[in-house]
Amino acid sequence: MSKLYGLTPAELRVLAAVSEFGGVSAVSDVVVFRKPPSRRIFSACLRKTNTNRQTELVKLVAAHAGPLRRQ
């Protein structure tokens, strides 16, 4: 997904955490980011993947689950 959507390592960590643990608040606890940076990174993930909501993003991650786990 990194190459396909141009995601940074931080964006990949947030993306993986959102799909596994839930919303941005949960991501902040798991990935050790404060909430404002996590929200910015999450927003960048939405923009880069051309999705509008967390559920769309999680579905996209699920569709690419194999490639995401290999990185």
mmCIF file of the N, C-alpha and C atoms, coordinates in Angstrom:
data_MODEL
# 
_entry.id   MODEL 
# 
loop_
_atom_site.group_PDB 
_atom_site.id 
_atom_site.type_symbol 
_atom_site.label_atom_id 
_atom_site.label_alt_id 
_atom_site.label_comp_id 
_atom_site.label_asym_id 
_atom_site.label_entity_id 
_atom_site.label_seq_id 
_atom_site.pdbx_PDB_ins_code 
_atom_site.Cartn_x 
_atom_site.Cartn_y 
_atom_site.Cartn_z 
_atom_site.occupancy 
_atom_site.B_iso_or_equiv 
_atom_site.pdbx_formal_charge 
_atom_site.auth_seq_id 
_atom_site.auth_comp_id 
_atom_site.auth_asym_id 
_atom_site.auth_atom_id 
_atom_site.pdbx_PDB_model_num 
ATOM 1   N N  . MET A 1 1  ? 0.821   -1.185 0.000  1.00 0.00 ? 1  MET A N  1 
ATOM 2   C CA . MET A 1 1  ? 0.000   0.000  0.000  1.00 0.00 ? 1  MET A CA 1 
ATOM 3   C C  . MET A 1 1  ? 0.866   1.252  0.000  1.00 0.00 ? 1  MET A C  1 
ATOM 4   N N  . SER A 1 2  ? 2.052   1.117  0.545  1.00 0.00 ? 2  SER A N  1 
ATOM 5   C CA . SER A 1 2  ? 2.961   2.258  0.586  1.00 0.00 ? 2  SER A CA 1 
ATOM 6   C C  . SER A 1 2  ? 3.242   2.784  -0.811 1.00 0.00 ? 2  SER A C  1 
ATOM 7   N N  . LYS A 1 3  ? 3.613   1.889  -1.705 1.00 0.00 ? 3  LYS A N  1 
ATOM 8   C CA . LYS A 1 3  ? 3.928   2.296  -3.076 1.00 0.00 ? 3  LYS A CA 1 
ATOM 9   C C  . LYS A 1 3  ? 2.678   2.674  -3.855 1.00 0.00 ? 3  LYS A C  1 
ATOM 10  N N  . LEU A 1 4  ? 1.615   1.922  -3.662 1.00 0.00 ? 4  LEU A N  1 
ATOM 11  C CA . LEU A 1 4  ? 0.381   2.150  -4.405 1.00 0.00 ? 4  LEU A CA 1 
ATOM 12  C C  . LEU A 1 4  ? -0.240  3.517  -4.096 1.00 0.00 ? 4  LEU A C  1 
ATOM 13  N N  . TYR A 1 5  ? -0.197  3.921  -2.825 1.00 0.00 ? 5  TYR A N  1 
ATOM 14  C CA . TYR A 1 5  ? -0.836  5.171  -2.418 1.00 0.00 ? 5  TYR A CA 1 
ATOM 15  C C  . TYR A 1 5  ? 0.144   6.250  -1.975 1.00 0.00 ? 5  TYR A C  1 
ATOM 16  N N  . GLY A 1 6  ? 1.427   5.952  -1.993 1.00 0.00 ? 6  GLY A N  1 
ATOM 17  C CA . GLY A 1 6  ? 2.425   6.939  -1.593 1.00 0.00 ? 6  GLY A CA 1 
ATOM 18  C C  . GLY A 1 6  ? 2.394   7.252  -0.109 1.00 0.00 ? 6  GLY A C  1 
ATOM 19  N N  . LEU A 1 7  ? 2.141   6.231  0.709  1.00 0.00 ? 7  LEU A N  1 
ATOM 20  C CA . LEU A 1 7  ? 2.043   6.430  2.149  1.00 0.00 ? 7  LEU A CA 1 
ATOM 21  C C  . LEU A 1 7  ? 3.419   6.399  2.809  1.00 0.00 ? 7  LEU A C  1 
ATOM 22  N N  . THR A 1 8  ? 3.604   7.256  3.781  1.00 0.00 ? 8  THR A N  1 
ATOM 23  C CA . THR A 1 8  ? 4.849   7.298  4.540  1.00 0.00 ? 8  THR A CA 1 
ATOM 24  C C  . THR A 1 8  ? 4.827   6.184  5.594  1.00 0.00 ? 8  THR A C  1 
ATOM 25  N N  . PRO A 1 9  ? 5.971   5.872  6.206  1.00 0.00 ? 9  PRO A N  1 
ATOM 26  C CA . PRO A 1 9  ? 5.972   4.867  7.283  1.00 0.00 ? 9  PRO A CA 1 
ATOM 27  C C  . PRO A 1 9  ? 5.029   5.236  8.434  1.00 0.00 ? 9  PRO A C  1 
ATOM 28  N N  . ALA A 1 10 ? 4.971   6.509  8.800  1.00 0.00 ? 10 ALA A N  1 
ATOM 29  C CA . ALA A 1 10 ? 4.058   6.937  9.875  1.00 0.00 ? 10 ALA A CA 1 
ATOM 30  C C  . ALA A 1 10 ? 2.608   6.722  9.457  1.00 0.00 ? 10 ALA A C  1 
ATOM 31  N N  . GLU A 1 11 ? 2.284   7.024  8.213  1.00 0.00 ? 11 GLU A N  1 
ATOM 32  C CA . GLU A 1 11 ? 0.925   6.822  7.715  1.00 0.00 ? 11 GLU A CA 1 
ATOM 33  C C  . GLU A 1 11 ? 0.567   5.342  7.696  1.00 0.00 ? 11 GLU A C  1 
ATOM 34  N N  . LEU A 1 12 ? 1.518   4.490  7.340  1.00 0.00 ? 12 LEU A N  1 
ATOM 35  C CA . LEU A 1 12 ? 1.267   3.052  7.356  1.00 0.00 ? 12 LEU A CA 1 
ATOM 36  C C  . LEU A 1 12 ? 1.008   2.553  8.765  1.00 0.00 ? 12 LEU A C  1 
ATOM 37  N N  . ARG A 1 13 ? 1.765   3.067  9.744  1.00 0.00 ? 13 ARG A N  1 
ATOM 38  C CA . ARG A 1 13 ? 1.549   2.664  11.135 1.00 0.00 ? 13 ARG A CA 1 
ATOM 39  C C  . ARG A 1 13 ? 0.151   3.084  11.596 1.00 0.00 ? 13 ARG A C  1 
ATOM 40  N N  . VAL A 1 14 ? -0.242  4.302  11.287 1.00 0.00 ? 14 VAL A N  1 
ATOM 41  C CA . VAL A 1 14 ? -1.572  4.777  11.667 1.00 0.00 ? 14 VAL A CA 1 
ATOM 42  C C  . VAL A 1 14 ? -2.641  3.970  10.946 1.00 0.00 ? 14 VAL A C  1 
ATOM 43  N N  . LEU A 1 15 ? -2.452  3.710  9.688  1.00 0.00 ? 15 LEU A N  1 
ATOM 44  C CA . LEU A 1 15 ? -3.410  2.933  8.902  1.00 0.00 ? 15 LEU A CA 1 
ATOM 45  C C  . LEU A 1 15 ? -3.584  1.532  9.478  1.00 0.00 ? 15 LEU A C  1 
ATOM 46  N N  . ALA A 1 16 ? -2.484  0.878  9.814  1.00 0.00 ? 16 ALA A N  1 
ATOM 47  C CA . ALA A 1 16 ? -2.549  -0.460 10.403 1.00 0.00 ? 16 ALA A CA 1 
ATOM 48  C C  . ALA A 1 16 ? -3.248  -0.418 11.760 1.00 0.00 ? 16 ALA A C  1 
ATOM 49  N N  . ALA A 1 17 ? -2.943  0.582  12.562 1.00 0.00 ? 17 ALA A N  1 
ATOM 50  C CA . ALA A 1 17 ? -3.558  0.697  13.891 1.00 0.00 ? 17 ALA A CA 1 
ATOM 51  C C  . ALA A 1 17 ? -5.052  1.001  13.792 1.00 0.00 ? 17 ALA A C  1 
ATOM 52  N N  . VAL A 1 18 ? -5.443  1.866  12.857 1.00 0.00 ? 18 VAL A N  1 
ATOM 53  C CA . VAL A 1 18 ? -6.871  2.171  12.681 1.00 0.00 ? 18 VAL A CA 1 
ATOM 54  C C  . VAL A 1 18 ? -7.626  0.912  12.292 1.00 0.00 ? 18 VAL A C  1 
ATOM 55  N N  . SER A 1 19 ? -7.070  0.133  11.391 1.00 0.00 ? 19 SER A N  1 
ATOM 56  C CA . SER A 1 19 ? -7.777  -1.061 10.942 1.00 0.00 ? 19 SER A CA 1 
ATOM 57  C C  . SER A 1 19 ? -7.822  -2.128 12.024 1.00 0.00 ? 19 SER A C  1 
ATOM 58  N N  . GLU A 1 20 ? -6.854  -2.128 12.929 1.00 0.00 ? 20 GLU A N  1 
ATOM 59  C CA . GLU A 1 20 ? -6.814  -3.158 13.962 1.00 0.00 ? 20 GLU A CA 1 
ATOM 60  C C  . GLU A 1 20 ? -7.482  -2.728 15.265 1.00 0.00 ? 20 GLU A C  1 
ATOM 61  N N  . PHE A 1 21 ? -7.308  -1.467 15.663 1.00 0.00 ? 21 PHE A N  1 
ATOM 62  C CA . PHE A 1 21 ? -7.738  -1.047 16.993 1.00 0.00 ? 21 PHE A CA 1 
ATOM 63  C C  . PHE A 1 21 ? -8.909  -0.083 17.014 1.00 0.00 ? 21 PHE A C  1 
ATOM 64  N N  . GLY A 1 22 ? -9.212  0.589  15.932 1.00 0.00 ? 22 GLY A N  1 
ATOM 65  C CA . GLY A 1 22 ? -10.344 1.510  15.941 1.00 0.00 ? 22 GLY A CA 1 
ATOM 66  C C  . GLY A 1 22 ? -9.946  2.904  15.522 1.00 0.00 ? 22 GLY A C  1 
ATOM 67  N N  . GLY A 1 23 ? -10.596 3.896  16.102 1.00 0.00 ? 23 GLY A N  1 
ATOM 68  C CA . GLY A 1 23 ? -10.433 5.279  15.689 1.00 0.00 ? 23 GLY A CA 1 
ATOM 69  C C  . GLY A 1 23 ? -9.127  5.931  16.081 1.00 0.00 ? 23 GLY A C  1 
ATOM 70  N N  . VAL A 1 24 ? -9.055  7.208  15.831 1.00 0.00 ? 24 VAL A N  1 
ATOM 71  C CA . VAL A 1 24 ? -7.834  7.982  16.040 1.00 0.00 ? 24 VAL A CA 1 
ATOM 72  C C  . VAL A 1 24 ? -7.416  7.990  17.507 1.00 0.00 ? 24 VAL A C  1 
ATOM 73  N N  . SER A 1 25 ? -8.354  8.008  18.436 1.00 0.00 ? 25 SER A N  1 
ATOM 74  C CA . SER A 1 25 ? -8.003  7.983  19.862 1.00 0.00 ? 25 SER A CA 1 
ATOM 75  C C  . SER A 1 25 ? -7.261  6.705  20.209 1.00 0.00 ? 25 SER A C  1 
ATOM 76  N N  . ALA A 1 26 ? -7.746  5.582  19.708 1.00 0.00 ? 26 ALA A N  1 
ATOM 77  C CA . ALA A 1 26 ? -7.072  4.307  19.950 1.00 0.00 ? 26 ALA A CA 1 
ATOM 78  C C  . ALA A 1 26 ? -5.709  4.285  19.289 1.00 0.00 ? 26 ALA A C  1 
ATOM 79  N N  . VAL A 1 27 ? -5.616  4.876  18.117 1.00 0.00 ? 27 VAL A N  1 
ATOM 80  C CA . VAL A 1 27 ? -4.340  4.935  17.398 1.00 0.00 ? 27 VAL A CA 1 
ATOM 81  C C  . VAL A 1 27 ? -3.323  5.730  18.195 1.00 0.00 ? 27 VAL A C  1 
ATOM 82  N N  . SER A 1 28 ? -3.753  6.831  18.778 1.00 0.00 ? 28 SER A N  1 
ATOM 83  C CA . SER A 1 28 ? -2.851  7.670  19.567 1.00 0.00 ? 28 SER A CA 1 
ATOM 84  C C  . SER A 1 28 ? -2.239  6.874  20.711 1.00 0.00 ? 28 SER A C  1 
ATOM 85  N N  . ASP A 1 29 ? -3.030  5.990  21.315 1.00 0.00 ? 29 ASP A N  1 
ATOM 86  C CA . ASP A 1 29 ? -2.528  5.173  22.415 1.00 0.00 ? 29 ASP A CA 1 
ATOM 87  C C  . ASP A 1 29 ? -1.574  4.092  21.932 1.00 0.00 ? 29 ASP A C  1 
ATOM 88  N N  . VAL A 1 30 ? -1.865  3.504  20.800 1.00 0.00 ? 30 VAL A N  1 
ATOM 89  C CA . VAL A 1 30 ? -1.084  2.376  20.293 1.00 0.00 ? 30 VAL A CA 1 
ATOM 90  C C  . VAL A 1 30 ? 0.197   2.825  19.595 1.00 0.00 ? 30 VAL A C  1 
ATOM 91  N N  . VAL A 1 31 ? 0.105   3.851  18.770 1.00 0.00 ? 31 VAL A N  1 
ATOM 92  C CA . VAL A 1 31 ? 1.237   4.267  17.939 1.00 0.00 ? 31 VAL A CA 1 
ATOM 93  C C  . VAL A 1 31 ? 2.119   5.301  18.647 1.00 0.00 ? 31 VAL A C  1 
ATOM 94  N N  . VAL A 1 32 ? 1.700   5.776  19.789 1.00 0.00 ? 32 VAL A N  1 
ATOM 95  C CA . VAL A 1 32 ? 2.437   6.740  20.593 1.00 0.00 ? 32 VAL A CA 1 
ATOM 96  C C  . VAL A 1 32 ? 2.592   8.077  19.864 1.00 0.00 ? 32 VAL A C  1 
ATOM 97  N N  . PHE A 1 33 ? 1.509   8.554  19.308 1.00 0.00 ? 33 PHE A N  1 
ATOM 98  C CA . PHE A 1 33 ? 1.425   9.902  18.764 1.00 0.00 ? 33 PHE A CA 1 
ATOM 99  C C  . PHE A 1 33 ? 0.440   10.662 19.636 1.00 0.00 ? 33 PHE A C  1 
ATOM 100 N N  . ARG A 1 34 ? 0.612   11.936 19.750 1.00 0.00 ? 34 ARG A N  1 
ATOM 101 C CA . ARG A 1 34 ? -0.434  12.747 20.359 1.00 0.00 ? 34 ARG A CA 1 
ATOM 102 C C  . ARG A 1 34 ? -1.604  12.786 19.384 1.00 0.00 ? 34 ARG A C  1 
ATOM 103 N N  . LYS A 1 35 ? -2.782  13.124 19.881 1.00 0.00 ? 35 LYS A N  1 
ATOM 104 C CA . LYS A 1 35 ? -3.969  13.097 19.020 1.00 0.00 ? 35 LYS A CA 1 
ATOM 105 C C  . LYS A 1 35 ? -3.887  14.046 17.823 1.00 0.00 ? 35 LYS A C  1 
ATOM 106 N N  . PRO A 1 36 ? -3.454  15.305 17.993 1.00 0.00 ? 36 PRO A N  1 
ATOM 107 C CA . PRO A 1 36 ? -3.411  16.163 16.784 1.00 0.00 ? 36 PRO A CA 1 
ATOM 108 C C  . PRO A 1 36 ? -2.547  15.602 15.660 1.00 0.00 ? 36 PRO A C  1 
ATOM 109 N N  . PRO A 1 37 ? -1.307  15.125 15.936 1.00 0.00 ? 37 PRO A N  1 
ATOM 110 C CA . PRO A 1 37 ? -0.548  14.537 14.820 1.00 0.00 ? 37 PRO A CA 1 
ATOM 111 C C  . PRO A 1 37 ? -1.226  13.290 14.245 1.00 0.00 ? 37 PRO A C  1 
ATOM 112 N N  . SER A 1 38 ? -1.828  12.473 15.107 1.00 0.00 ? 38 SER A N  1 
ATOM 113 C CA . SER A 1 38 ? -2.516  11.280 14.613 1.00 0.00 ? 38 SER A CA 1 
ATOM 114 C C  . SER A 1 38 ? -3.661  11.665 13.687 1.00 0.00 ? 38 SER A C  1 
ATOM 115 N N  . ARG A 1 39 ? -4.390  12.698 14.053 1.00 0.00 ? 39 ARG A N  1 
ATOM 116 C CA . ARG A 1 39 ? -5.495  13.152 13.204 1.00 0.00 ? 39 ARG A CA 1 
ATOM 117 C C  . ARG A 1 39 ? -4.973  13.668 11.866 1.00 0.00 ? 39 ARG A C  1 
ATOM 118 N N  . ARG A 1 40 ? -3.863  14.395 11.889 1.00 0.00 ? 40 ARG A N  1 
ATOM 119 C CA . ARG A 1 40 ? -3.281  14.891 10.624 1.00 0.00 ? 40 ARG A CA 1 
ATOM 120 C C  . ARG A 1 40 ? -2.823  13.729 9.755  1.00 0.00 ? 40 ARG A C  1 
ATOM 121 N N  . ILE A 1 41 ? -2.173  12.764 10.372 1.00 0.00 ? 41 ILE A N  1 
ATOM 122 C CA . ILE A 1 41 ? -1.697  11.600 9.624  1.00 0.00 ? 41 ILE A CA 1 
ATOM 123 C C  . ILE A 1 41 ? -2.887  10.806 9.084  1.00 0.00 ? 41 ILE A C  1 
ATOM 124 N N  . PHE A 1 42 ? -3.917  10.645 9.908  1.00 0.00 ? 42 PHE A N  1 
ATOM 125 C CA . PHE A 1 42 ? -5.116  9.937  9.465  1.00 0.00 ? 42 PHE A CA 1 
ATOM 126 C C  . PHE A 1 42 ? -5.770  10.671 8.296  1.00 0.00 ? 42 PHE A C  1 
ATOM 127 N N  . SER A 1 43 ? -5.848  11.979 8.387  1.00 0.00 ? 43 SER A N  1 
ATOM 128 C CA . SER A 1 43 ? -6.412  12.783 7.291  1.00 0.00 ? 43 SER A CA 1 
ATOM 129 C C  . SER A 1 43 ? -5.599  12.620 6.019  1.00 0.00 ? 43 SER A C  1 
ATOM 130 N N  . ALA A 1 44 ? -4.283  12.556 6.153  1.00 0.00 ? 44 ALA A N  1 
ATOM 131 C CA . ALA A 1 44 ? -3.421  12.344 4.988  1.00 0.00 ? 44 ALA A CA 1 
ATOM 132 C C  . ALA A 1 44 ? -3.691  10.971 4.374  1.00 0.00 ? 44 ALA A C  1 
ATOM 133 N N  . CYS A 1 45 ? -3.920  9.963  5.218  1.00 0.00 ? 45 CYS A N  1 
ATOM 134 C CA . CYS A 1 45 ? -4.250  8.620  4.720  1.00 0.00 ? 45 CYS A CA 1 
ATOM 135 C C  . CYS A 1 45 ? -5.550  8.646  3.934  1.00 0.00 ? 45 CYS A C  1 
ATOM 136 N N  . LEU A 1 46 ? -6.552  9.344  4.459  1.00 0.00 ? 46 LEU A N  1 
ATOM 137 C CA . LEU A 1 46 ? -7.828  9.452  3.746  1.00 0.00 ? 46 LEU A CA 1 
ATOM 138 C C  . LEU A 1 46 ? -7.628  10.120 2.393  1.00 0.00 ? 46 LEU A C  1 
ATOM 139 N N  . ARG A 1 47 ? -6.892  11.216 2.403  1.00 0.00 ? 47 ARG A N  1 
ATOM 140 C CA . ARG A 1 47 ? -6.681  11.977 1.164  1.00 0.00 ? 47 ARG A CA 1 
ATOM 141 C C  . ARG A 1 47 ? -5.922  11.147 0.139  1.00 0.00 ? 47 ARG A C  1 
ATOM 142 N N  . LYS A 1 48 ? -4.836  10.509 0.561  1.00 0.00 ? 48 LYS A N  1 
ATOM 143 C CA . LYS A 1 48 ? -3.997  9.754  -0.374 1.00 0.00 ? 48 LYS A CA 1 
ATOM 144 C C  . LYS A 1 48 ? -4.691  8.518  -0.927 1.00 0.00 ? 48 LYS A C  1 
ATOM 145 N N  . THR A 1 49 ? -5.593  7.928  -0.146 1.00 0.00 ? 49 THR A N  1 
ATOM 146 C CA . THR A 1 49 ? -6.289  6.726  -0.602 1.00 0.00 ? 49 THR A CA 1 
ATOM 147 C C  . THR A 1 49 ? -7.629  7.044  -1.252 1.00 0.00 ? 49 THR A C  1 
ATOM 148 N N  . ASN A 1 50 ? -7.942  8.342  -1.333 1.00 0.00 ? 50 ASN A N  1 
ATOM 149 C CA . ASN A 1 50 ? -9.184  8.797  -1.947 1.00 0.00 ? 50 ASN A CA 1 
ATOM 150 C C  . ASN A 1 50 ? -10.416 8.198  -1.260 1.00 0.00 ? 50 ASN A C  1 
ATOM 151 N N  . THR A 1 51 ? -10.354 8.136  0.070  1.00 0.00 ? 51 THR A N  1 
ATOM 152 C CA . THR A 1 51 ? -11.490 7.696  0.865  1.00 0.00 ? 51 THR A CA 1 
ATOM 153 C C  . THR A 1 51 ? -11.971 8.880  1.703  1.00 0.00 ? 51 THR A C  1 
ATOM 154 N N  . ASN A 1 52 ? -13.211 8.789  2.185  1.00 0.00 ? 52 ASN A N  1 
ATOM 155 C CA . ASN A 1 52 ? -13.795 9.895  2.940  1.00 0.00 ? 52 ASN A CA 1 
ATOM 156 C C  . ASN A 1 52 ? -14.075 9.574  4.397  1.00 0.00 ? 52 ASN A C  1 
ATOM 157 N N  . ARG A 1 53 ? -14.156 8.294  4.717  1.00 0.00 ? 53 ARG A N  1 
ATOM 158 C CA . ARG A 1 53 ? -14.514 7.900  6.078  1.00 0.00 ? 53 ARG A CA 1 
ATOM 159 C C  . ARG A 1 53 ? -13.635 6.753  6.530  1.00 0.00 ? 53 ARG A C  1 
ATOM 160 N N  . GLN A 1 54 ? -13.582 6.586  7.845  1.00 0.00 ? 54 GLN A N  1 
ATOM 161 C CA . GLN A 1 54 ? -12.775 5.519  8.422  1.00 0.00 ? 54 GLN A CA 1 
ATOM 162 C C  . GLN A 1 54 ? -13.222 4.156  7.921  1.00 0.00 ? 54 GLN A C  1 
ATOM 163 N N  . THR A 1 55 ? -14.527 3.938  7.800  1.00 0.00 ? 55 THR A N  1 
ATOM 164 C CA . THR A 1 55 ? -15.006 2.630  7.343  1.00 0.00 ? 55 THR A CA 1 
ATOM 165 C C  . THR A 1 55 ? -14.532 2.321  5.929  1.00 0.00 ? 55 THR A C  1 
ATOM 166 N N  . GLU A 1 56 ? -14.517 3.325  5.063  1.00 0.00 ? 56 GLU A N  1 
ATOM 167 C CA . GLU A 1 56 ? -14.008 3.124  3.703  1.00 0.00 ? 56 GLU A CA 1 
ATOM 168 C C  . GLU A 1 56 ? -12.528 2.761  3.734  1.00 0.00 ? 56 GLU A C  1 
ATOM 169 N N  . LEU A 1 57 ? -11.801 3.442  4.599  1.00 0.00 ? 57 LEU A N  1 
ATOM 170 C CA . LEU A 1 57 ? -10.365 3.194  4.710  1.00 0.00 ? 57 LEU A CA 1 
ATOM 171 C C  . LEU A 1 57 ? -10.085 1.787  5.234  1.00 0.00 ? 57 LEU A C  1 
ATOM 172 N N  . VAL A 1 58 ? -10.846 1.358  6.225  1.00 0.00 ? 58 VAL A N  1 
ATOM 173 C CA . VAL A 1 58 ? -10.671 0.013  6.775  1.00 0.00 ? 58 VAL A CA 1 
ATOM 174 C C  . VAL A 1 58 ? -11.002 -1.050 5.725  1.00 0.00 ? 58 VAL A C  1 
ATOM 175 N N  . LYS A 1 59 ? -12.044 -0.821 4.935  1.00 0.00 ? 59 LYS A N  1 
ATOM 176 C CA . LYS A 1 59 ? -12.372 -1.753 3.848  1.00 0.00 ? 59 LYS A CA 1 
ATOM 177 C C  . LYS A 1 59 ? -11.239 -1.825 2.830  1.00 0.00 ? 59 LYS A C  1 
ATOM 178 N N  . LEU A 1 60 ? -10.648 -0.683 2.532  1.00 0.00 ? 60 LEU A N  1 
ATOM 179 C CA . LEU A 1 60 ? -9.528  -0.650 1.594  1.00 0.00 ? 60 LEU A CA 1 
ATOM 180 C C  . LEU A 1 60 ? -8.343  -1.426 2.148  1.00 0.00 ? 60 LEU A C  1 
ATOM 181 N N  . VAL A 1 61 ? -8.060  -1.236 3.426  1.00 0.00 ? 61 VAL A N  1 
ATOM 182 C CA . VAL A 1 61 ? -6.963  -1.969 4.076  1.00 0.00 ? 61 VAL A CA 1 
ATOM 183 C C  . VAL A 1 61 ? -7.243  -3.466 4.026  1.00 0.00 ? 61 VAL A C  1 
ATOM 184 N N  . ALA A 1 62 ? -8.470  -3.856 4.299  1.00 0.00 ? 62 ALA A N  1 
ATOM 185 C CA . ALA A 1 62 ? -8.830  -5.275 4.270  1.00 0.00 ? 62 ALA A CA 1 
ATOM 186 C C  . ALA A 1 62 ? -8.620  -5.868 2.880  1.00 0.00 ? 62 ALA A C  1 
ATOM 187 N N  . ALA A 1 63 ? -8.906  -5.080 1.856  1.00 0.00 ? 63 ALA A N  1 
ATOM 188 C CA . ALA A 1 63 ? -8.718  -5.557 0.486  1.00 0.00 ? 63 ALA A CA 1 
ATOM 189 C C  . ALA A 1 63 ? -7.241  -5.753 0.151  1.00 0.00 ? 63 ALA A C  1 
ATOM 190 N N  . HIS A 1 64 ? -6.378  -5.030 0.864  1.00 0.00 ? 64 HIS A N  1 
ATOM 191 C CA . HIS A 1 64 ? -4.931  -5.124 0.638  1.00 0.00 ? 64 HIS A CA 1 
ATOM 192 C C  . HIS A 1 64 ? -4.216  -5.725 1.833  1.00 0.00 ? 64 HIS A C  1 
ATOM 193 N N  . ALA A 1 65 ? -4.895  -6.556 2.602  1.00 0.00 ? 65 ALA A N  1 
ATOM 194 C CA . ALA A 1 65 ? -4.341  -7.057 3.859  1.00 0.00 ? 65 ALA A CA 1 
ATOM 195 C C  . ALA A 1 65 ? -3.011  -7.766 3.664  1.00 0.00 ? 65 ALA A C  1 
ATOM 196 N N  . GLY A 1 66 ? -2.870  -8.567 2.621  1.00 0.00 ? 66 GLY A N  1 
ATOM 197 C CA . GLY A 1 66 ? -1.599  -9.264 2.390  1.00 0.00 ? 66 GLY A CA 1 
ATOM 198 C C  . GLY A 1 66 ? -0.442  -8.320 2.197  1.00 0.00 ? 66 GLY A C  1 
ATOM 199 N N  . PRO A 1 67 ? -0.547  -7.359 1.248  1.00 0.00 ? 67 PRO A N  1 
ATOM 200 C CA . PRO A 1 67 ? 0.555   -6.419 1.032  1.00 0.00 ? 67 PRO A CA 1 
ATOM 201 C C  . PRO A 1 67 ? 0.870   -5.562 2.250  1.00 0.00 ? 67 PRO A C  1 
ATOM 202 N N  . LEU A 1 68 ? -0.133  -5.212 3.050  1.00 0.00 ? 68 LEU A N  1 
ATOM 203 C CA . LEU A 1 68 ? 0.107   -4.377 4.221  1.00 0.00 ? 68 LEU A CA 1 
ATOM 204 C C  . LEU A 1 68 ? 0.913   -5.140 5.260  1.00 0.00 ? 68 LEU A C  1 
ATOM 205 N N  . ARG A 1 69 ? 0.603   -6.406 5.436  1.00 0.00 ? 69 ARG A N  1 
ATOM 206 C CA . ARG A 1 69 ? 1.318   -7.197 6.442  1.00 0.00 ? 69 ARG A CA 1 
ATOM 207 C C  . ARG A 1 69 ? 2.768   -7.454 6.066  1.00 0.00 ? 69 ARG A C  1 
ATOM 208 N N  . ARG A 1 70 ? 3.076   -7.507 4.794  1.00 0.00 ? 70 ARG A N  1 
ATOM 209 C CA . ARG A 1 70 ? 4.449   -7.785 4.355  1.00 0.00 ? 70 ARG A CA 1 
ATOM 210 C C  . ARG A 1 70 ? 5.382   -6.615 4.550  1.00 0.00 ? 70 ARG A C  1 
ATOM 211 N N  . GLN A 1 71 ? 4.873   -5.422 4.750  1.00 0.00 ? 71 GLN A N  1 
ATOM 212 C CA . GLN A 1 71 ? 5.733   -4.247 4.818  1.00 0.00 ? 71 GLN A CA 1 
ATOM 213 C C  . GLN A 1 71 ? 6.183   -3.959 6.207  1.00 0.00 ? 71 GLN A C  1 
# 
